[in-house]
Amino acid sequence: MVPVPLSGLQPSRDEAIEEWPWLDEAILRSSRSRQVCMTCHFFRHHPGPNCIPQLACHLHQGLIAHGDHLTHRCSGWTEDLHRQRGWAPEVA
């Protein structure tokens, strides 16, 4: 899978990100490596209601439960050029 440029990660769903479905164990699997959702090219934070961040996967266009982004990943996990060069603002 070829990483999509960050500027190209536009949701194709019409509804707001807050209305995306939650990703469950059918998609996310436990991981004990650095290959977890938070380090994935498709992982993003979005401002949610009451300023609580919504964690989202733009590959599956679904929401990730808080905490699962640290311990789970899907089969589509991919590292992008920014992280290969040592820059990962989501992890900072």
N, C-alpha and C positions, 0 to 999 in steps of 0.2 A: 504494500500500500504506500503510495506516495503522499507525503504530508501536504496538506493544503496550506497556502500562505495565510497568515493570520488575518489579513484584510479580506480574505475570501470566505471566512467563516460566518456566513449569513444564514440564519435559520430559514428553512423552506416551509415550515409550518406557518399558518396564518395567525394562530392564537398567540397570546402573550406567553413569554417563557414561564411565568408563574402557573400557567394552565397546562404545561407539558406533563405527561405521565411520569410517575416515579419509576426509576429503574430498579428491578428486583434481582433475585438470585438466578433468574433465567438468563440474564445478560451479564450481571456482575459476579465475579468469582473472587474468593479470598486470594490474597497475594502476600507473600512474605519477602518481597524484593522491593527495589526502588521503582518497579514498574507498577505503579498504582495510579488511580485516576488523577490525583493532584499533579503528577509529573507528566501527564499525557497532553499531547498537542491539542486535543479536542476539549479539554477541561476549561471551564470559564466560571468566574464569579459574576453574578448579576445582582443589582440592588433589588431587594424584595420588600414586602410590606413591613412597615415599622423599621426600616433600615437593616433588616436581618438579611444577610447575603443568601442568595439562592445559588446552589452549586449545580452546574449543568454540564451535560455532555452534548456537544454539538454534533458528534457522529451519530448518536442514537436519538438525539433531540428529546432528551428526558432529564428529569431532575435526579440528583444524587443525594441521598440522606446524609446529614452532617455526621462525620466520622467514617462513613463508608469510603469517602474520597482518600482516606489514609490507609485503608486496609484492603481495598478491592480494585479490580481492573476487569476489562473485557478483552475479548480476543482481538479487538481493533486497536489496542494500545499502540501508540507510535510516538517516537521522540522527534521533535522538530529541530530545525537548524539553530534556533535561539538557544535551546537547552544544550545542544551539542557544543555550542561555543561558550557555554557557562553562564547564560543569562536566563533566569527563570523567575520573573517577578511574582508569580503565584506562590512560589515556595518561600520567598523572602520573608 
